[in-house]
């Protein structure tokens, strides 16, 4: 019987995710999870990332005025999110005032 060596989970997880076809989904979830850190605490209080869907990040905004304001800086936010999650193909952010879409 062969002896098995132990490996750290962080060292093998990327290969396991890739082999199971989950690496892409994991990366897409990271965009949602990293939203608050990328945009900062003030904006994160007013706008919450809900989900990623086919290149689009859906973000719930608590007020219509903030939705309009965020449209002006959408390109900057996309650049920052792409830098934070380089393996995800983010093309746009859709701001919504409804959480249950």
Secondary structure, 3 states (H helix, E strand, C coil): CCCCCCCCHHHHHHHHHHHCCCHHHHHHHHHHHHHHHHHCHHHHHHEEEEEEECCEEEEEECCHHHHHHHHHCHHHHHHHHHHHCCCCCCCEEEEECCCCC
